[in-house]
Amino acid sequence: MLPAEPLTISELTSRIKGILEENFYSVEVEGEISNFRPSSSGHLYFTLKDDNSAISAVMFRGKIKNLGFAPKNGDLVKVSGSLSVYEARGTYQIIIEVMEPSGEGGILKMLENRKKLLAAEGLFDESRKRKPKRYPERIAVITSPTGAAIRDILQVLSRRNPAVSIVILPAPVQGAEAAETLKYCMETANRFKMADTIIIGRGGGSLEDLLPFSDENLVRAVAASEIPVISAVGHEIDWSLCDFAADVRAPTPSAAAELASAPLAEIENSIFEYQNTITAEIERRIENARNKAALFSAENMEMRFRHISQPVMLRFDTIKEEMIQSIREKIFDLRHTLLLQSEKIKSADPRSILDRGFSIVKNNCTGKIITDASMVKRGDNLTITPAKGEISALVSSLKAEM
């Protein structure tokens, strides 16, 4: 029997959403990724499926930063999250909190812990890294002698620069003995200084296949290498701890060969440019030397001497005339001053006064020069000295100044 009031679609969907989210707030499932659709907003939308069923899944941008791998269609993953209903379409989906490759989660955690340990020791610091030589004479390649990686490297190097010598240090690139052999090859190349640059790597593979290149001892050997190391492990999306310790990380073995050596044509062009530059510089210096030598010819030396001496001589002449004029003016001033002083002396000379009719009167009784009538009395003997001769007189009368 139908209820009196049927539910709306929204009400029904809301009830289903409540039941699912209350009972499946935490689930963990395993499945294969398909219909992988990263959005422009940074969220990941895809479908998780097995042989019989499928479920929509979404991982929001805030959780993606914790991913230790790049998910893609076909990956088998293990996810943890909660169920939710997208009410607009009435579909349910799993909201993913954590996602890791199925069966590889422990490996990834181990690698992350090892990476943190080695990074804390400074093995991955950029300050330790060096640029490989642009024009090496010899390149050492540590890889499997039968793998695709060595074929790619040899093909690229032979095309770019067949003049470069290549030393192959064969080593297994996966399996239990791979890491120790790779480390031994790295140390051997350094011990005997076998190359200017070392390439270590292999082609792509699973996380387990690439594990030897994250071995702690091998990573330390790569970091300690005195020869610059280019790591080329797997394809572009693959990674190993050797990538962080090496001086350069190449996305593929072919790219490593590209980075290891400049093309022969570039080297030849560089040599040609250096030759032209050196020739031009030598010619320029020779021309400069000729120009400088020409400055020391007899004519140039005489002209240069005149250019230097003439202004000096003119300056000397000017100074000489200025000195002569100054001396003349000084002599004129001194003569004028001397004449004035002479006139003063002459005007003060008693003889010149006497020549004008004056006389010196001396009281013979007191021996004093008479300057006032009160200095004598009647009966005193006086000596009067005019300009010439001398007169004796007796005071018979006197008249004092009133």
C-alpha positions in Angstrom: 0.0 0.0 0.0 1.4 3.4 -1.0 2.0 6.0 1.6 -0.4 9.0 1.7 2.4 11.4 1.0 5.1 10.1 -1.4 8.7 11.2 -0.8 10.3 13.7 -3.1 13.5 12.7 -4.9 15.5 15.0 -2.7 14.0 13.5 0.5 14.7 10.0 -0.7 18.3 10.9 -1.7 18.8 12.7 1.6 17.7 9.6 3.5 20.0 7.3 1.5 22.9 9.8 2.0 22.3 9.8 5.8 22.2 5.9 5.9 25.4 5.6 3.8 27.4 8.2 5.6 26.4 7.0 9.0 27.3 3.4 8.3 30.3 3.8 5.9 32.1 6.8 7.5 35.4 4.9 7.2 36.1 2.3 4.5 39.2 0.9 2.9 39.0 -0.7 -0.6 41.3 -1.9 -3.3 40.7 -1.5 -7.0 42.0 -0.5 -10.4 41.9 3.1 -11.5 40.0 3.9 -14.7 38.5 7.0 -16.3 41.1 9.1 -14.6 40.2 12.8 -14.9 42.3 15.4 -13.1 40.4 18.7 -12.9 41.7 22.2 -13.5 40.9 23.0 -9.8 43.4 20.3 -8.7 40.9 17.6 -7.6 41.2 14.0 -8.9 38.1 12.3 -10.3 38.2 8.6 -11.4 36.5 5.2 -11.1 37.7 2.3 -8.9 36.7 -1.0 -10.3 37.3 -4.8 -10.1 36.2 -7.6 -12.4 32.5 -7.2 -11.5 31.8 -3.7 -10.1 32.8 -0.1 -10.1 32.5 3.0 -7.8 33.1 6.7 -8.4 35.9 8.2 -6.5 37.2 11.7 -5.8 40.3 12.9 -4.0 40.3 16.6 -3.2 43.3 18.9 -3.8 44.1 19.3 -0.1 44.8 15.5 0.2 46.8 15.2 -3.0 49.9 16.8 -1.6 50.4 13.6 0.5 50.6 11.3 -2.5 53.9 9.6 -3.0 53.2 8.7 -6.7 51.5 9.9 -9.8 48.2 7.8 -10.2 47.1 6.8 -13.7 44.7 4.5 -15.4 45.4 0.9 -14.8 47.1 1.4 -11.4 46.0 -1.0 -8.7 45.6 1.1 -5.5 44.4 0.9 -2.0 42.4 3.8 -0.7 40.9 4.9 2.6 38.0 7.3 3.0 34.2 7.5 3.5 31.1 7.0 1.3 29.0 10.0 0.3 26.1 10.6 -2.0 26.2 13.3 -4.7 22.6 14.4 -4.3 22.4 16.4 -7.6 22.7 13.1 -9.6 21.7 10.6 -6.9 25.0 8.7 -7.2 27.2 7.6 -4.4 31.0 7.8 -4.4 34.0 7.3 -2.1 35.7 10.5 -0.8 39.4 9.5 -0.6 41.6 10.6 2.3 44.6 8.3 1.6 45.7 6.5 -1.5 48.8 4.4 -2.2 49.7 1.7 -4.7 48.4 -1.6 -3.6 51.1 -3.8 -2.2 53.6 -0.9 -2.4 52.6 1.1 0.5 55.2 -0.3 2.8 57.9 0.2 0.2 56.9 3.8 -0.3 57.0 4.5 3.4 60.4 2.9 3.8 61.7 5.0 0.9 60.3 8.2 2.3 61.9 7.5 5.7 65.2 6.7 4.1 64.9 9.9 2.0 64.4 12.0 5.1 67.4 10.4 6.8 69.7 11.0 3.9 68.4 14.5 3.3 69.0 15.4 7.0 72.7 14.4 6.5 72.9 16.9 3.6 73.4 14.3 0.9 70.8 15.9 -1.4 71.9 19.5 -0.8 72.1 21.6 -4.0 75.4 23.1 -2.8 77.0 19.7 -3.2 76.0 19.3 -6.8 78.3 20.1 -9.8 77.7 20.6 -13.4 79.1 17.8 -15.6 81.8 18.8 -18.1 80.3 20.2 -21.3 83.0 18.6 -23.4 84.0 15.3 -21.8 86.6 13.0 -23.3 85.3 9.9 -21.7 81.9 8.9 -20.2 81.4 5.9 -17.9 78.0 4.1 -18.1 76.9 1.9 -15.2 73.9 -0.2 -16.3 72.9 -3.6 -17.6 74.9 -4.4 -20.8 71.9 -6.1 -22.4 69.1 -3.6 -21.4 67.4 -1.0 -23.5 69.0 1.8 -21.5 72.6 1.1 -22.8 71.3 0.9 -26.4 69.6 4.2 -26.1 72.7 5.9 -24.5 75.1 4.5 -27.1 72.8 5.5 -29.9 72.4 9.1 -28.7 76.1 9.5 -27.9 77.2 8.1 -31.3 74.9 10.5 -33.0 75.8 13.6 -31.0 79.5 13.1 -30.6 81.2 9.9 -31.8 84.6 11.3 -30.6 83.6 10.7 -27.0 85.0 7.5 -25.5 82.5 5.3 -23.6 83.4 3.0 -20.8 80.6 0.5 -19.9 80.6 -0.9 -16.4 78.2 -3.8 -16.5 75.9 -4.4 -13.6 72.5 -6.0 -12.9 69.8 -3.4 -12.4 67.3 -5.4 -10.4 67.4 -8.2 -8.0 69.2 -9.0 -4.7 72.8 -8.4 -6.0 72.1 -5.3 -8.1 72.7 -2.6 -5.4 76.0 -4.0 -4.3 77.3 -4.4 -7.8 76.1 -0.9 -8.8 77.9 0.5 -5.8 81.1 -1.4 -6.6 81.0 0.0 -10.2 80.6 3.5 -8.9 83.5 3.2 -6.6 85.7 1.6 -9.3 85.0 4.4 -11.7 86.1 6.9 -9.1 89.1 4.9 -7.8 90.7 4.6 -11.3 89.4 8.0 -12.6 87.8 6.2 -15.5 85.8 9.1 -16.9 84.9 12.8 -16.8 81.2 12.0 -16.3 79.3 8.9 -15.0 75.8 7.9 -16.1 74.0 5.4 -13.8 70.6 4.1 -14.6 68.2 1.7 -16.3 64.9 1.7 -18.2 61.5 1.9 -16.6 60.0 -0.7 -14.3 57.9 -1.3 -11.2 58.7 0.2 -7.8 60.2 -3.1 -6.8 62.3 -3.2 -9.9 63.8 0.2 -9.2 64.5 -0.5 -5.5 68.3 -1.2 -6.0 68.8 2.5 -7.1 67.4 3.6 -3.7 69.8 1.4 -1.7 71.3 3.5 1.1 74.9 2.4 0.4 74.6 3.1 -3.3 73.1 6.5 -2.7 76.0 7.3 -0.4 78.4 6.2 -3.1 76.7 8.4 -5.6 76.8 11.4 -3.3 80.5 10.8 -2.5 81.6 10.5 -6.2 84.4 12.8 -7.2 83.2 12.5 -10.8 79.9 14.2 -11.6 77.1 11.7 -11.8 73.9 11.8 -14.0 71.1 9.6 -12.7 68.8 8.2 -15.3 66.5 5.7 -13.6 63.3 4.6 -15.3 61.0 7.0 -17.2 60.1 10.5 -16.4 57.5 9.7 -13.7 59.8 7.1 -12.0 62.1 8.2 -9.2 64.8 6.7 -7.0 67.0 8.1 -4.2 69.9 8.1 -6.6 68.1 10.9 -8.5 68.4 13.2 -5.4 72.0 12.3 -4.6 73.3 12.7 -8.2 74.6 16.0 -9.6 72.0 15.9 -12.4 68.8 13.9 -12.7 67.8 12.9 -16.3 64.2 11.8 -16.9 65.4 8.9 -19.2 68.6 7.2 -20.3 68.4 9.0 -23.7 68.1 12.3 -21.9 71.1 11.5 -19.8 73.2 11.0 -22.9 71.9 14.3 -24.2 73.0 16.0 -21.0 76.4 14.2 -20.8 78.0 15.7 -23.9 77.5 18.6 -26.3 77.0 17.7 -30.0 80.2 17.5 -32.0 79.0 20.2 -34.3 78.6 22.5 -31.3 82.2 21.7 -30.3 83.5 22.4 -33.8 81.5 25.6 -34.0 82.9 26.7 -30.6 86.5 25.9 -31.7 85.9 27.9 -34.9 84.5 30.8 -32.9 87.4 30.7 -30.4 89.8 30.6 -33.4 88.2 33.7 -34.9 88.1 35.5 -31.6 91.8 34.7 -30.9 92.8 35.8 -34.4 90.8 39.0 -34.2 92.3 39.7 -30.7 95.9 39.1 -31.9 95.3 41.4 -35.0 93.9 44.0 -32.8 96.8 43.9 -30.4 99.3 44.0 -33.3 97.5 47.1 -34.7 97.6 48.7 -31.3 101.3 48.0 -31.0 101.9 49.5 -34.4 100.0 52.6 -33.5 101.8 53.0 -30.2 105.2 52.4 -32.0 104.3 55.1 -34.6 104.0 57.6 -31.7 107.7 57.3 -31.0 109.0 58.4 -34.5 111.3 61.4 -34.6 108.7 63.7 -36.0 106.0 62.6 -33.5 108.4 62.8 -30.6 109.4 66.4 -31.6 105.8 67.4 -32.0 104.8 65.8 -28.8 107.7 67.5 -27.0 106.6 70.8 -28.4 103.0 70.2 -27.4 104.3 69.6 -23.9 107.1 72.3 -23.7 105.4 75.2 -25.5 102.6 75.7 -23.0 105.2 75.5 -20.2 107.5 78.0 -21.8 104.6 80.4 -22.4 103.6 80.0 -18.8 107.2 80.7 -17.8 107.3 83.9 -19.9 104.1 85.1 -18.4 105.3 84.4 -14.9 108.6 86.2 -15.7 106.9 89.3 -17.0 104.5 89.3 -14.0 107.5 89.1 -11.7 109.4 91.9 -13.4 106.4 94.1 -13.3 105.8 93.3 -9.7 109.5 94.1 -8.8 109.2 97.4 -10.7 106.1 98.4 -8.8 107.8 97.4 -5.6 110.9 99.5 -6.3 108.7 102.5 -7.3 106.8 102.2 -4.0 110.0 101.9 -2.0 111.6 104.9 -3.8 108.5 107.0 -3.1 108.5 105.9 0.6 112.2 106.6 0.8 111.8 110.1 -0.6 109.1 110.9 1.9 111.2 109.7 4.8 114.2 111.6 3.5 112.1 114.8 3.4 110.9 114.2 6.9 114.5 113.6 8.1 115.6 116.8 6.3 112.8 118.8 7.9 113.8 117.5 11.3 117.6 118.3 10.8 118.6 121.2 13.2 121.0 122.5 10.6 118.3 123.0 8.1 116.4 125.0 10.8 119.4 127.1 11.6 119.9 127.8 7.8 116.5 129.4 7.9 117.7 132.0 10.5 117.1 130.3 13.7 119.8 130.0 16.5 120.4 127.9 19.5 120.8 129.8 22.8 122.6 128.2 25.7 122.9 129.4 29.3 126.6 129.0 30.1 125.9 129.2 33.8 123.4 126.3 33.8 124.4 124.6 30.6 120.8 124.4 29.4 119.3 125.4 26.1 117.1 128.4 26.6 113.6 127.9 25.5 112.0 130.4 27.8 113.1 133.8 29.0 112.4 132.8 32.6 115.4 130.4 32.3 117.9 133.3 32.5 118.5 136.3 34.7 120.3 139.6 34.3 124.0 139.1 34.2 124.0 135.4 32.8 126.5 134.6 30.0 124.8 133.1 26.9 126.2 131.3 23.9 124.3 131.9 20.7 124.9 129.4 17.9 123.6 130.5 14.5 124.0 128.4 11.3 127.6 129.5 11.1 129.8 130.6 13.9 129.1 131.2 17.6 128.1 134.4 19.6 128.8 135.2 23.3 126.3 137.6 25.0 125.6 139.0 28.5 122.0 139.3 29.7 121.4 143.0 30.5 117.7 142.9 30.5 114.9 140.4 30.0 111.3 140.4 29.4 109.3 137.3 30.5 106.2 136.3 28.5 103.1 137.5 30.1 
